[in-house]
């Protein structure tokens, strides 16, 4: 779950940076960046939503501490 959630997202980010560096050329057919970005973004959709992968990673990490529960004060980051 970790690699399926992180690798496609990081690939999109790196390709986006490269497109930014190349300016208008990054969007043209002169460089393979536009095609690479499209392929990487499609892979993110095919693997499933990023949120699903993040939830799976969180469950794996939290499962490590389930056998030996310790009170942990967690800040409220969403909602009321």
LUMLUMDREN-2810 file (N, C-alpha, C; in Angstrom, 1 decimal):
<atoms>
<atom><aa>X</aa><ch>A</ch><at>N</at><xx>0.8</xx><yy>-1.2</yy><zz>0.0</zz></atom>
<atom><aa>X</aa><ch>A</ch><at>CA</at><xx>0.0</xx><yy>0.0</yy><zz>0.0</zz></atom>
<atom><aa>X</aa><ch>A</ch><at>C</at><xx>0.9</xx><yy>1.3</yy><zz>0.0</zz></atom>
<atom><aa>X</aa><ch>A</ch><at>N</at><xx>2.0</xx><yy>1.2</yy><zz>0.7</zz></atom>
<atom><aa>X</aa><ch>A</ch><at>CA</at><xx>2.9</xx><yy>2.3</yy><zz>0.8</zz></atom>
<atom><aa>X</aa><ch>A</ch><at>C</at><xx>3.4</xx><yy>2.8</yy><zz>-0.6</zz></atom>
<atom><aa>X</aa><ch>A</ch><at>N</at><xx>3.9</xx><yy>1.8</yy><zz>-1.3</zz></atom>
<atom><aa>X</aa><ch>A</ch><at>CA</at><xx>4.5</xx><yy>2.2</yy><zz>-2.7</zz></atom>
<atom><aa>X</aa><ch>A</ch><at>C</at><xx>3.4</xx><yy>2.5</yy><zz>-3.7</zz></atom>
<atom><aa>X</aa><ch>A</ch><at>N</at><xx>2.2</xx><yy>1.9</yy><zz>-3.6</zz></atom>
<atom><aa>X</aa><ch>A</ch><at>CA</at><xx>1.2</xx><yy>2.2</yy><zz>-4.5</zz></atom>
<atom><aa>X</aa><ch>A</ch><at>C</at><xx>0.6</xx><yy>3.6</yy><zz>-4.2</zz></atom>
<atom><aa>X</aa><ch>A</ch><at>N</at><xx>0.7</xx><yy>4.1</yy><zz>-3.0</zz></atom>
<atom><aa>X</aa><ch>A</ch><at>CA</at><xx>0.2</xx><yy>5.4</yy><zz>-2.7</zz></atom>
<atom><aa>X</aa><ch>A</ch><at>C</at><xx>1.2</xx><yy>6.5</yy><zz>-3.0</zz></atom>
<atom><aa>X</aa><ch>A</ch><at>N</at><xx>2.5</xx><yy>6.2</yy><zz>-2.7</zz></atom>
<atom><aa>X</aa><ch>A</ch><at>CA</at><xx>3.5</xx><yy>7.3</yy><zz>-2.8</zz></atom>
<atom><aa>X</aa><ch>A</ch><at>C</at><xx>4.1</xx><yy>7.4</yy><zz>-4.2</zz></atom>
<atom><aa>X</aa><ch>A</ch><at>N</at><xx>4.5</xx><yy>6.3</yy><zz>-4.8</zz></atom>
<atom><aa>X</aa><ch>A</ch><at>CA</at><xx>5.2</xx><yy>6.4</yy><zz>-6.1</zz></atom>
<atom><aa>X</aa><ch>A</ch><at>C</at><xx>4.5</xx><yy>7.1</yy><zz>-7.2</zz></atom>
<atom><aa>X</aa><ch>A</ch><at>N</at><xx>3.2</xx><yy>6.8</yy><zz>-7.5</zz></atom>
<atom><aa>X</aa><ch>A</ch><at>CA</at><xx>2.6</xx><yy>7.5</yy><zz>-8.6</zz></atom>
<atom><aa>X</aa><ch>A</ch><at>C</at><xx>2.4</xx><yy>9.0</yy><zz>-8.2</zz></atom>
<atom><aa>X</aa><ch>A</ch><at>N</at><xx>2.1</xx><yy>9.3</yy><zz>-7.0</zz></atom>
<atom><aa>X</aa><ch>A</ch><at>CA</at><xx>2.0</xx><yy>10.7</yy><zz>-6.6</zz></atom>
<atom><aa>X</aa><ch>A</ch><at>C</at><xx>3.3</xx><yy>11.5</yy><zz>-6.7</zz></atom>
<atom><aa>X</aa><ch>A</ch><at>N</at><xx>4.4</xx><yy>10.9</yy><zz>-6.3</zz></atom>
<atom><aa>X</aa><ch>A</ch><at>CA</at><xx>5.7</xx><yy>11.5</yy><zz>-6.4</zz></atom>
<atom><aa>X</aa><ch>A</ch><at>C</at><xx>6.1</xx><yy>11.6</yy><zz>-7.9</zz></atom>
<atom><aa>X</aa><ch>A</ch><at>N</at><xx>5.8</xx><yy>10.7</yy><zz>-8.7</zz></atom>
<atom><aa>X</aa><ch>A</ch><at>CA</at><xx>6.1</xx><yy>10.7</yy><zz>-10.1</zz></atom>
<atom><aa>X</aa><ch>A</ch><at>C</at><xx>5.4</xx><yy>11.9</yy><zz>-10.7</zz></atom>
<atom><aa>X</aa><ch>A</ch><at>N</at><xx>4.1</xx><yy>12.1</yy><zz>-10.4</zz></atom>
<atom><aa>X</aa><ch>A</ch><at>CA</at><xx>3.3</xx><yy>13.3</yy><zz>-10.9</zz></atom>
<atom><aa>X</aa><ch>A</ch><at>C</at><xx>4.0</xx><yy>14.6</yy><zz>-10.5</zz></atom>
<atom><aa>X</aa><ch>A</ch><at>N</at><xx>4.4</xx><yy>14.6</yy><zz>-9.2</zz></atom>
<atom><aa>X</aa><ch>A</ch><at>CA</at><xx>5.0</xx><yy>15.9</yy><zz>-8.7</zz></atom>
<atom><aa>X</aa><ch>A</ch><at>C</at><xx>6.4</xx><yy>16.2</yy><zz>-9.4</zz></atom>
<atom><aa>X</aa><ch>A</ch><at>N</at><xx>7.2</xx><yy>15.1</yy><zz>-9.6</zz></atom>
<atom><aa>X</aa><ch>A</ch><at>CA</at><xx>8.5</xx><yy>15.3</yy><zz>-10.2</zz></atom>
<atom><aa>X</aa><ch>A</ch><at>C</at><xx>8.3</xx><yy>15.8</yy><zz>-11.7</zz></atom>
<atom><aa>X</aa><ch>A</ch><at>N</at><xx>7.4</xx><yy>15.1</yy><zz>-12.4</zz></atom>
<atom><aa>X</aa><ch>A</ch><at>CA</at><xx>7.1</xx><yy>15.5</yy><zz>-13.8</zz></atom>
<atom><aa>X</aa><ch>A</ch><at>C</at><xx>6.6</xx><yy>16.9</yy><zz>-13.9</zz></atom>
<atom><aa>X</aa><ch>A</ch><at>N</at><xx>5.7</xx><yy>17.3</yy><zz>-12.9</zz></atom>
<atom><aa>X</aa><ch>A</ch><at>CA</at><xx>5.2</xx><yy>18.6</yy><zz>-12.9</zz></atom>
<atom><aa>X</aa><ch>A</ch><at>C</at><xx>6.3</xx><yy>19.7</yy><zz>-12.7</zz></atom>
<atom><aa>X</aa><ch>A</ch><at>N</at><xx>7.2</xx><yy>19.4</yy><zz>-11.8</zz></atom>
<atom><aa>X</aa><ch>A</ch><at>CA</at><xx>8.4</xx><yy>20.3</yy><zz>-11.6</zz></atom>
<atom><aa>X</aa><ch>A</ch><at>C</at><xx>9.2</xx><yy>20.4</yy><zz>-13.0</zz></atom>
<atom><aa>X</aa><ch>A</ch><at>N</at><xx>9.4</xx><yy>19.3</yy><zz>-13.6</zz></atom>
<atom><aa>X</aa><ch>A</ch><at>CA</at><xx>10.1</xx><yy>19.3</yy><zz>-14.9</zz></atom>
<atom><aa>X</aa><ch>A</ch><at>C</at><xx>9.4</xx><yy>20.1</yy><zz>-16.0</zz></atom>
<atom><aa>X</aa><ch>A</ch><at>N</at><xx>8.1</xx><yy>20.0</yy><zz>-16.0</zz></atom>
<atom><aa>X</aa><ch>A</ch><at>CA</at><xx>7.3</xx><yy>20.8</yy><zz>-16.9</zz></atom>
<atom><aa>X</aa><ch>A</ch><at>C</at><xx>7.4</xx><yy>22.2</yy><zz>-16.6</zz></atom>
<atom><aa>X</aa><ch>A</ch><at>N</at><xx>7.4</xx><yy>22.6</yy><zz>-15.3</zz></atom>
<atom><aa>X</aa><ch>A</ch><at>CA</at><xx>7.6</xx><yy>24.0</yy><zz>-14.9</zz></atom>
<atom><aa>X</aa><ch>A</ch><at>C</at><xx>8.9</xx><yy>24.5</yy><zz>-15.3</zz></atom>
<atom><aa>X</aa><ch>A</ch><at>N</at><xx>10.0</xx><yy>23.7</yy><zz>-15.2</zz></atom>
<atom><aa>X</aa><ch>A</ch><at>CA</at><xx>11.3</xx><yy>24.2</yy><zz>-15.6</zz></atom>
<atom><aa>X</aa><ch>A</ch><at>C</at><xx>11.4</xx><yy>24.4</yy><zz>-17.1</zz></atom>
<atom><aa>X</aa><ch>A</ch><at>N</at><xx>10.7</xx><yy>23.6</yy><zz>-17.9</zz></atom>
<atom><aa>X</aa><ch>A</ch><at>CA</at><xx>10.8</xx><yy>23.7</yy><zz>-19.3</zz></atom>
<atom><aa>X</aa><ch>A</ch><at>C</at><xx>9.8</xx><yy>24.7</yy><zz>-19.9</zz></atom>
<atom><aa>X</aa><ch>A</ch><at>N</at><xx>9.0</xx><yy>25.3</yy><zz>-19.0</zz></atom>
<atom><aa>X</aa><ch>A</ch><at>CA</at><xx>8.0</xx><yy>26.3</yy><zz>-19.5</zz></atom>
<atom><aa>X</aa><ch>A</ch><at>C</at><xx>7.0</xx><yy>25.8</yy><zz>-20.5</zz></atom>
<atom><aa>X</aa><ch>A</ch><at>N</at><xx>6.8</xx><yy>26.5</yy><zz>-21.6</zz></atom>
<atom><aa>X</aa><ch>A</ch><at>CA</at><xx>5.9</xx><yy>26.1</yy><zz>-22.6</zz></atom>
<atom><aa>X</aa><ch>A</ch><at>C</at><xx>6.3</xx><yy>24.9</yy><zz>-23.3</zz></atom>
<atom><aa>X</aa><ch>A</ch><at>N</at><xx>7.6</xx><yy>24.6</yy><zz>-23.4</zz></atom>
<atom><aa>X</aa><ch>A</ch><at>CA</at><xx>8.1</xx><yy>23.4</yy><zz>-24.0</zz></atom>
<atom><aa>X</aa><ch>A</ch><at>C</at><xx>7.7</xx><yy>22.2</yy><zz>-23.3</zz></atom>
<atom><aa>X</aa><ch>A</ch><at>N</at><xx>7.5</xx><yy>22.3</yy><zz>-22.0</zz></atom>
<atom><aa>X</aa><ch>A</ch><at>CA</at><xx>7.1</xx><yy>21.1</yy><zz>-21.2</zz></atom>
<atom><aa>X</aa><ch>A</ch><at>C</at><xx>5.7</xx><yy>20.7</yy><zz>-21.6</zz></atom>
<atom><aa>X</aa><ch>A</ch><at>N</at><xx>4.9</xx><yy>21.6</yy><zz>-22.2</zz></atom>
<atom><aa>X</aa><ch>A</ch><at>CA</at><xx>3.5</xx><yy>21.2</yy><zz>-22.6</zz></atom>
<atom><aa>X</aa><ch>A</ch><at>C</at><xx>3.4</xx><yy>20.8</yy><zz>-24.0</zz></atom>
<atom><aa>X</aa><ch>A</ch><at>N</at><xx>4.5</xx><yy>20.9</yy><zz>-24.8</zz></atom>
<atom><aa>X</aa><ch>A</ch><at>CA</at><xx>4.5</xx><yy>20.6</yy><zz>-26.2</zz></atom>
<atom><aa>X</aa><ch>A</ch><at>C</at><xx>4.9</xx><yy>19.2</yy><zz>-26.4</zz></atom>
<atom><aa>X</aa><ch>A</ch><at>N</at><xx>4.9</xx><yy>18.8</yy><zz>-27.7</zz></atom>
<atom><aa>X</aa><ch>A</ch><at>CA</at><xx>5.4</xx><yy>17.5</yy><zz>-28.1</zz></atom>
<atom><aa>X</aa><ch>A</ch><at>C</at><xx>6.9</xx><yy>17.4</yy><zz>-28.3</zz></atom>
<atom><aa>X</aa><ch>A</ch><at>N</at><xx>7.6</xx><yy>18.5</yy><zz>-28.0</zz></atom>
<atom><aa>X</aa><ch>A</ch><at>CA</at><xx>9.0</xx><yy>18.6</yy><zz>-28.2</zz></atom>
<atom><aa>X</aa><ch>A</ch><at>C</at><xx>9.7</xx><yy>17.7</yy><zz>-27.1</zz></atom>
<atom><aa>X</aa><ch>A</ch><at>N</at><xx>9.1</xx><yy>17.7</yy><zz>-25.9</zz></atom>
<atom><aa>X</aa><ch>A</ch><at>CA</at><xx>9.6</xx><yy>16.9</yy><zz>-24.8</zz></atom>
<atom><aa>X</aa><ch>A</ch><at>C</at><xx>8.5</xx><yy>15.8</yy><zz>-24.5</zz></atom>
<atom><aa>X</aa><ch>A</ch><at>N</at><xx>8.9</xx><yy>14.7</yy><zz>-23.9</zz></atom>
<atom><aa>X</aa><ch>A</ch><at>CA</at><xx>7.9</xx><yy>13.7</yy><zz>-23.6</zz></atom>
<atom><aa>X</aa><ch>A</ch><at>C</at><xx>7.3</xx><yy>13.9</yy><zz>-22.2</zz></atom>
<atom><aa>X</aa><ch>A</ch><at>N</at><xx>7.4</xx><yy>15.1</yy><zz>-21.7</zz></atom>
<atom><aa>X</aa><ch>A</ch><at>CA</at><xx>6.9</xx><yy>15.4</yy><zz>-20.3</zz></atom>
<atom><aa>X</aa><ch>A</ch><at>C</at><xx>5.3</xx><yy>15.3</yy><zz>-20.3</zz></atom>
<atom><aa>X</aa><ch>A</ch><at>N</at><xx>4.7</xx><yy>15.9</yy><zz>-21.3</zz></atom>
<atom><aa>X</aa><ch>A</ch><at>CA</at><xx>3.2</xx><yy>15.9</yy><zz>-21.2</zz></atom>
<atom><aa>X</aa><ch>A</ch><at>C</at><xx>2.7</xx><yy>14.5</yy><zz>-21.3</zz></atom>
<atom><aa>X</aa><ch>A</ch><at>N</at><xx>3.2</xx><yy>13.7</yy><zz>-22.1</zz></atom>
<atom><aa>X</aa><ch>A</ch><at>CA</at><xx>2.8</xx><yy>12.3</yy><zz>-22.2</zz></atom>
<atom><aa>X</aa><ch>A</ch><at>C</at><xx>3.1</xx><yy>11.5</yy><zz>-20.9</zz></atom>
<atom><aa>X</aa><ch>A</ch><at>N</at><xx>4.3</xx><yy>11.8</yy><zz>-20.3</zz></atom>
<atom><aa>X</aa><ch>A</ch><at>CA</at><xx>4.7</xx><yy>11.1</yy><zz>-19.1</zz></atom>
<atom><aa>X</aa><ch>A</ch><at>C</at><xx>3.7</xx><yy>11.5</yy><zz>-17.9</zz></atom>
<atom><aa>X</aa><ch>A</ch><at>N</at><xx>3.4</xx><yy>12.8</yy><zz>-17.9</zz></atom>
<atom><aa>X</aa><ch>A</ch><at>CA</at><xx>2.4</xx><yy>13.3</yy><zz>-16.9</zz></atom>
<atom><aa>X</aa><ch>A</ch><at>C</at><xx>1.1</xx><yy>12.6</yy><zz>-17.0</zz></atom>
<atom><aa>X</aa><ch>A</ch><at>N</at><xx>0.6</xx><yy>12.5</yy><zz>-18.2</zz></atom>
<atom><aa>X</aa><ch>A</ch><at>CA</at><xx>-0.7</xx><yy>11.9</yy><zz>-18.5</zz></atom>
<atom><aa>X</aa><ch>A</ch><at>C</at><xx>-0.7</xx><yy>10.4</yy><zz>-18.1</zz></atom>
<atom><aa>X</aa><ch>A</ch><at>N</at><xx>0.4</xx><yy>9.8</yy><zz>-18.4</zz></atom>
<atom><aa>X</aa><ch>A</ch><at>CA</at><xx>0.6</xx><yy>8.3</yy><zz>-18.0</zz></atom>
<atom><aa>X</aa><ch>A</ch><at>C</at><xx>0.6</xx><yy>8.2</yy><zz>-16.5</zz></atom>
<atom><aa>X</aa><ch>A</ch><at>N</at><xx>1.4</xx><yy>9.0</yy><zz>-15.8</zz></atom>
<atom><aa>X</aa><ch>A</ch><at>CA</at><xx>1.5</xx><yy>8.9</yy><zz>-14.3</zz></atom>
<atom><aa>X</aa><ch>A</ch><at>C</at><xx>0.2</xx><yy>9.3</yy><zz>-13.7</zz></atom>
<atom><aa>X</aa><ch>A</ch><at>N</at><xx>-0.5</xx><yy>10.3</yy><zz>-14.2</zz></atom>
<atom><aa>X</aa><ch>A</ch><at>CA</at><xx>-1.8</xx><yy>10.6</yy><zz>-13.6</zz></atom>
<atom><aa>X</aa><ch>A</ch><at>C</at><xx>-2.9</xx><yy>9.5</yy><zz>-13.8</zz></atom>
<atom><aa>X</aa><ch>A</ch><at>N</at><xx>-2.8</xx><yy>8.9</yy><zz>-15.0</zz></atom>
<atom><aa>X</aa><ch>A</ch><at>CA</at><xx>-3.7</xx><yy>7.8</yy><zz>-15.2</zz></atom>
<atom><aa>X</aa><ch>A</ch><at>C</at><xx>-3.4</xx><yy>6.6</yy><zz>-14.3</zz></atom>
<atom><aa>X</aa><ch>A</ch><at>N</at><xx>-2.2</xx><yy>6.4</yy><zz>-14.0</zz></atom>
<atom><aa>X</aa><ch>A</ch><at>CA</at><xx>-1.8</xx><yy>5.3</yy><zz>-13.1</zz></atom>
<atom><aa>X</aa><ch>A</ch><at>C</at><xx>-2.4</xx><yy>5.6</yy><zz>-11.7</zz></atom>
<atom><aa>X</aa><ch>A</ch><at>N</at><xx>-2.4</xx><yy>6.9</yy><zz>-11.3</zz></atom>
<atom><aa>X</aa><ch>A</ch><at>CA</at><xx>-3.0</xx><yy>7.2</yy><zz>-10.0</zz></atom>
<atom><aa>X</aa><ch>A</ch><at>C</at><xx>-4.4</xx><yy>6.8</yy><zz>-9.9</zz></atom>
<atom><aa>X</aa><ch>A</ch><at>N</at><xx>-5.2</xx><yy>7.1</yy><zz>-11.0</zz></atom>
<atom><aa>X</aa><ch>A</ch><at>CA</at><xx>-6.6</xx><yy>6.7</yy><zz>-11.1</zz></atom>
<atom><aa>X</aa><ch>A</ch><at>C</at><xx>-6.8</xx><yy>5.2</yy><zz>-11.1</zz></atom>
<atom><aa>X</aa><ch>A</ch><at>N</at><xx>-5.9</xx><yy>4.5</yy><zz>-11.8</zz></atom>
<atom><aa>X</aa><ch>A</ch><at>CA</at><xx>-6.0</xx><yy>3.0</yy><zz>-11.9</zz></atom>
<atom><aa>X</aa><ch>A</ch><at>C</at><xx>-5.8</xx><yy>2.3</yy><zz>-10.6</zz></atom>
<atom><aa>X</aa><ch>A</ch><at>N</at><xx>-4.8</xx><yy>2.8</yy><zz>-9.8</zz></atom>
<atom><aa>X</aa><ch>A</ch><at>CA</at><xx>-4.5</xx><yy>2.2</yy><zz>-8.6</zz></atom>
<atom><aa>X</aa><ch>A</ch><at>C</at><xx>-5.5</xx><yy>2.4</yy><zz>-7.5</zz></atom>
<atom><aa>X</aa><ch>A</ch><at>N</at><xx>-6.4</xx><yy>3.4</yy><zz>-7.7</zz></atom>
<atom><aa>X</aa><ch>A</ch><at>CA</at><xx>-7.4</xx><yy>3.7</yy><zz>-6.7</zz></atom>
<atom><aa>X</aa><ch>A</ch><at>C</at><xx>-7.1</xx><yy>5.1</yy><zz>-6.1</zz></atom>
<atom><aa>X</aa><ch>A</ch><at>N</at><xx>-8.1</xx><yy>5.6</yy><zz>-5.4</zz></atom>
<atom><aa>X</aa><ch>A</ch><at>CA</at><xx>-7.9</xx><yy>7.0</yy><zz>-4.8</zz></atom>
<atom><aa>X</aa><ch>A</ch><at>C</at><xx>-6.7</xx><yy>7.0</yy><zz>-3.8</zz></atom>
<atom><aa>X</aa><ch>A</ch><at>N</at><xx>-6.0</xx><yy>8.1</yy><zz>-3.7</zz></atom>
<atom><aa>X</aa><ch>A</ch><at>CA</at><xx>-4.9</xx><yy>8.3</yy><zz>-2.8</zz></atom>
<atom><aa>X</aa><ch>A</ch><at>C</at><xx>-5.4</xx><yy>8.1</yy><zz>-1.4</zz></atom>
<atom><aa>X</aa><ch>A</ch><at>N</at><xx>-6.6</xx><yy>8.5</yy><zz>-1.1</zz></atom>
<atom><aa>X</aa><ch>A</ch><at>CA</at><xx>-7.1</xx><yy>8.4</yy><zz>0.3</zz></atom>
<atom><aa>X</aa><ch>A</ch><at>C</at><xx>-7.2</xx><yy>7.0</yy><zz>0.8</zz></atom>
<atom><aa>X</aa><ch>A</ch><at>N</at><xx>-7.6</xx><yy>6.1</yy><zz>-0.1</zz></atom>
<atom><aa>X</aa><ch>A</ch><at>CA</at><xx>-7.7</xx><yy>4.6</yy><zz>0.2</zz></atom>
<atom><aa>X</aa><ch>A</ch><at>C</at><xx>-6.3</xx><yy>4.1</yy><zz>0.6</zz></atom>
<atom><aa>X</aa><ch>A</ch><at>N</at><xx>-5.3</xx><yy>4.5</yy><zz>-0.1</zz></atom>
<atom><aa>X</aa><ch>A</ch><at>CA</at><xx>-3.9</xx><yy>4.0</yy><zz>0.2</zz></atom>
<atom><aa>X</aa><ch>A</ch><at>C</at><xx>-3.4</xx><yy>4.6</yy><zz>1.5</zz></atom>
<atom><aa>X</aa><ch>A</ch><at>N</at><xx>-3.8</xx><yy>5.9</yy><zz>1.7</zz></atom>
<atom><aa>X</aa><ch>A</ch><at>CA</at><xx>-3.4</xx><yy>6.5</yy><zz>3.0</zz></atom>
<atom><aa>X</aa><ch>A</ch><at>C</at><xx>-4.1</xx><yy>5.9</yy><zz>4.2</zz></atom>
<atom><aa>X</aa><ch>A</ch><at>N</at><xx>-5.3</xx><yy>5.5</yy><zz>4.0</zz></atom>
<atom><aa>X</aa><ch>A</ch><at>CA</at><xx>-6.0</xx><yy>4.8</yy><zz>5.1</zz></atom>
<atom><aa>X</aa><ch>A</ch><at>C</at><xx>-5.4</xx><yy>3.5</yy><zz>5.4</zz></atom>
<atom><aa>X</aa><ch>A</ch><at>N</at><xx>-5.1</xx><yy>2.7</yy><zz>4.3</zz></atom>
<atom><aa>X</aa><ch>A</ch><at>CA</at><xx>-4.4</xx><yy>1.4</yy><zz>4.5</zz></atom>
<atom><aa>X</aa><ch>A</ch><at>C</at><xx>-3.1</xx><yy>1.6</yy><zz>5.2</zz></atom>
<atom><aa>X</aa><ch>A</ch><at>N</at><xx>-2.3</xx><yy>2.6</yy><zz>4.9</zz></atom>
<atom><aa>X</aa><ch>A</ch><at>CA</at><xx>-1.0</xx><yy>2.8</yy><zz>5.6</zz></atom>
<atom><aa>X</aa><ch>A</ch><at>C</at><xx>-1.3</xx><yy>3.1</yy><zz>7.0</zz></atom>
<atom><aa>X</aa><ch>A</ch><at>N</at><xx>-2.3</xx><yy>4.0</yy><zz>7.3</zz></atom>
<atom><aa>X</aa><ch>A</ch><at>CA</at><xx>-2.6</xx><yy>4.4</yy><zz>8.7</zz></atom>
<atom><aa>X</aa><ch>A</ch><at>C</at><xx>-3.0</xx><yy>3.2</yy><zz>9.5</zz></atom>
<atom><aa>X</aa><ch>A</ch><at>N</at><xx>-3.8</xx><yy>2.3</yy><zz>8.9</zz></atom>
<atom><aa>X</aa><ch>A</ch><at>CA</at><xx>-4.3</xx><yy>1.1</yy><zz>9.6</zz></atom>
<atom><aa>X</aa><ch>A</ch><at>C</at><xx>-3.1</xx><yy>0.2</yy><zz>9.9</zz></atom>
<atom><aa>X</aa><ch>A</ch><at>N</at><xx>-2.2</xx><yy>0.0</yy><zz>9.0</zz></atom>
<atom><aa>X</aa><ch>A</ch><at>CA</at><xx>-1.0</xx><yy>-0.8</yy><zz>9.2</zz></atom>
<atom><aa>X</aa><ch>A</ch><at>C</at><xx>-0.1</xx><yy>-0.2</yy><zz>10.4</zz></atom>
<atom><aa>X</aa><ch>A</ch><at>N</at><xx>0.1</xx><yy>1.1</yy><zz>10.3</zz></atom>
<atom><aa>X</aa><ch>A</ch><at>CA</at><xx>0.9</xx><yy>1.8</yy><zz>11.4</zz></atom>
<atom><aa>X</aa><ch>A</ch><at>C</at><xx>0.2</xx><yy>1.7</yy><zz>12.7</zz></atom>
<atom><aa>X</aa><ch>A</ch><at>N</at><xx>-1.1</xx><yy>2.0</yy><zz>12.8</zz></atom>
<atom><aa>X</aa><ch>A</ch><at>CA</at><xx>-1.8</xx><yy>2.0</yy><zz>14.0</zz></atom>
<atom><aa>X</aa><ch>A</ch><at>C</at><xx>-1.9</xx><yy>0.5</yy><zz>14.6</zz></atom>
<atom><aa>X</aa><ch>A</ch><at>N</at><xx>-2.0</xx><yy>-0.4</yy><zz>13.7</zz></atom>
<atom><aa>X</aa><ch>A</ch><at>CA</at><xx>-2.1</xx><yy>-1.8</yy><zz>14.1</zz></atom>
<atom><aa>X</aa><ch>A</ch><at>C</at><xx>-0.8</xx><yy>-2.3</yy><zz>14.9</zz></atom>
<atom><aa>X</aa><ch>A</ch><at>N</at><xx>0.3</xx><yy>-1.6</yy><zz>14.7</zz></atom>
<atom><aa>X</aa><ch>A</ch><at>CA</at><xx>1.5</xx><yy>-2.0</yy><zz>15.4</zz></atom>
<atom><aa>X</aa><ch>A</ch><at>C</at><xx>1.4</xx><yy>-1.7</yy><zz>16.9</zz></atom>
<atom><aa>X</aa><ch>A</ch><at>N</at><xx>0.6</xx><yy>-0.8</yy><zz>17.3</zz></atom>
<atom><aa>X</aa><ch>A</ch><at>CA</at><xx>0.5</xx><yy>-0.3</yy><zz>18.6</zz></atom>
<atom><aa>X</aa><ch>A</ch><at>C</at><xx>-0.8</xx><yy>-0.8</yy><zz>19.3</zz></atom>
<atom><aa>X</aa><ch>A</ch><at>N</at><xx>-1.6</xx><yy>-1.6</yy><zz>18.6</zz></atom>
<atom><aa>X</aa><ch>A</ch><at>CA</at><xx>-2.8</xx><yy>-2.1</yy><zz>19.2</zz></atom>
<atom><aa>X</aa><ch>A</ch><at>C</at><xx>-2.6</xx><yy>-3.1</yy><zz>20.3</zz></atom>
<atom><aa>X</aa><ch>A</ch><at>N</at><xx>-1.6</xx><yy>-3.9</yy><zz>20.3</zz></atom>
<atom><aa>X</aa><ch>A</ch><at>CA</at><xx>-1.4</xx><yy>-4.9</yy><zz>21.3</zz></atom>
<atom><aa>X</aa><ch>A</ch><at>C</at><xx>-1.0</xx><yy>-4.3</yy><zz>22.7</zz></atom>
<atom><aa>X</aa><ch>A</ch><at>N</at><xx>-0.3</xx><yy>-3.2</yy><zz>22.6</zz></atom>
<atom><aa>X</aa><ch>A</ch><at>CA</at><xx>0.2</xx><yy>-2.5</yy><zz>23.8</zz></atom>
<atom><aa>X</aa><ch>A</ch><at>C</at><xx>-0.3</xx><yy>-1.1</yy><zz>23.8</zz></atom>
<atom><aa>X</aa><ch>A</ch><at>N</at><xx>-1.6</xx><yy>-0.9</yy><zz>24.1</zz></atom>
<atom><aa>X</aa><ch>A</ch><at>CA</at><xx>-2.2</xx><yy>0.5</yy><zz>24.0</zz></atom>
<atom><aa>X</aa><ch>A</ch><at>C</at><xx>-1.6</xx><yy>1.4</yy><zz>25.1</zz></atom>
<atom><aa>X</aa><ch>A</ch><at>N</at><xx>-1.3</xx><yy>2.6</yy><zz>24.7</zz></atom>
<atom><aa>X</aa><ch>A</ch><at>CA</at><xx>-0.9</xx><yy>3.6</yy><zz>25.6</zz></atom>
<atom><aa>X</aa><ch>A</ch><at>C</at><xx>-1.7</xx><yy>4.9</yy><zz>25.3</zz></atom>
<atom><aa>X</aa><ch>A</ch><at>N</at><xx>-2.1</xx><yy>5.6</yy><zz>26.4</zz></atom>
<atom><aa>X</aa><ch>A</ch><at>CA</at><xx>-2.8</xx><yy>6.8</yy><zz>26.1</zz></atom>
<atom><aa>X</aa><ch>A</ch><at>C</at><xx>-2.0</xx><yy>7.9</yy><zz>25.4</zz></atom>
<atom><aa>X</aa><ch>A</ch><at>N</at><xx>-2.5</xx><yy>8.3</yy><zz>24.3</zz></atom>
<atom><aa>X</aa><ch>A</ch><at>CA</at><xx>-1.8</xx><yy>9.3</yy><zz>23.5</zz></atom>
<atom><aa>X</aa><ch>A</ch><at>C</at><xx>-2.8</xx><yy>10.5</yy><zz>23.3</zz></atom>
<atom><aa>X</aa><ch>A</ch><at>N</at><xx>-2.3</xx><yy>11.7</yy><zz>23.5</zz></atom>
<atom><aa>X</aa><ch>A</ch><at>CA</at><xx>-3.2</xx><yy>12.8</yy><zz>23.3</zz></atom>
<atom><aa>X</aa><ch>A</ch><at>C</at><xx>-3.0</xx><yy>13.3</yy><zz>21.9</zz></atom>
<atom><aa>X</aa><ch>A</ch><at>N</at><xx>-4.1</xx><yy>13.2</yy><zz>21.1</zz></atom>
<atom><aa>X</aa><ch>A</ch><at>CA</at><xx>-4.0</xx><yy>13.5</yy><zz>19.7</zz></atom>
<atom><aa>X</aa><ch>A</ch><at>C</at><xx>-4.8</xx><yy>14.9</yy><zz>19.5</zz></atom>
<atom><aa>X</aa><ch>A</ch><at>N</at><xx>-4.2</xx><yy>15.8</yy><zz>18.7</zz></atom>
<atom><aa>X</aa><ch>A</ch><at>CA</at><xx>-4.9</xx><yy>17.0</yy><zz>18.4</zz></atom>
<atom><aa>X</aa><ch>A</ch><at>C</at><xx>-6.0</xx><yy>16.8</yy><zz>17.5</zz></atom>
<atom><aa>X</aa><ch>A</ch><at>N</at><xx>-7.0</xx><yy>17.6</yy><zz>17.6</zz></atom>
<atom><aa>X</aa><ch>A</ch><at>CA</at><xx>-8.2</xx><yy>17.5</yy><zz>16.7</zz></atom>
<atom><aa>X</aa><ch>A</ch><at>C</at><xx>-7.8</xx><yy>18.4</yy><zz>15.5</zz></atom>
<atom><aa>X</aa><ch>A</ch><at>N</at><xx>-7.7</xx><yy>17.7</yy><zz>14.3</zz></atom>
<atom><aa>X</aa><ch>A</ch><at>CA</at><xx>-7.3</xx><yy>18.4</yy><zz>13.1</zz></atom>
<atom><aa>X</aa><ch>A</ch><at>C</at><xx>-8.5</xx><yy>18.7</yy><zz>12.1</zz></atom>
<atom><aa>X</aa><ch>A</ch><at>N</at><xx>-9.6</xx><yy>18.1</yy><zz>12.4</zz></atom>
<atom><aa>X</aa><ch>A</ch><at>CA</at><xx>-10.7</xx><yy>18.3</yy><zz>11.5</zz></atom>
<atom><aa>X</aa><ch>A</ch><at>C</at><xx>-12.0</xx><yy>18.3</yy><zz>12.3</zz></atom>
<atom><aa>X</aa><ch>A</ch><at>N</at><xx>-13.0</xx><yy>19.1</yy><zz>11.9</zz></atom>
<atom><aa>X</aa><ch>A</ch><at>CA</at><xx>-14.3</xx><yy>19.1</yy><zz>12.5</zz></atom>
<atom><aa>X</aa><ch>A</ch><at>C</at><xx>-14.3</xx><yy>20.0</yy><zz>13.8</zz></atom>
<atom><aa>X</aa><ch>A</ch><at>N</at><xx>-15.3</xx><yy>19.7</yy><zz>14.6</zz></atom>
<atom><aa>X</aa><ch>A</ch><at>CA</at><xx>-15.4</xx><yy>20.5</yy><zz>15.8</zz></atom>
<atom><aa>X</aa><ch>A</ch><at>C</at><xx>-14.8</xx><yy>19.9</yy><zz>17.0</zz></atom>
</atoms>
